[in-house]
Amino acid sequence: MYLQIKKAVLGFDLFAAWSMQKARGPFSGFGEWMHRAPYISCAILILLSFFMAWQGLLGLAQPHTH
C-alpha cells in the first residue's frame, strides 16, 4: 500500500509539473505570479487567523445561556 501511495504522489507531481510548463506558454506573467504565490498564501492565512481570533473573542464576550 505504501508503494501505491508513493506512485500516486509521484503521478500527481508529474502532472502538476507538466501543467505548470503548459500554463507558462500562453500567460506571460504566470511565472511571476507563481513566485509570489507563497506570499499571497501567507497573507490569506494571516487574514483568516485574525478573522477566526476575532470570532473567538466575540464568542467569549457573549454570555452563554444553557
ABEGO torsion letter per residue (X at the ends): XAAAAAAAAAAAAAAAAAAAAAAAAABAAAAAAAAAAAAAAAAAAAAAAAAAAAAAAAAAABBBBX
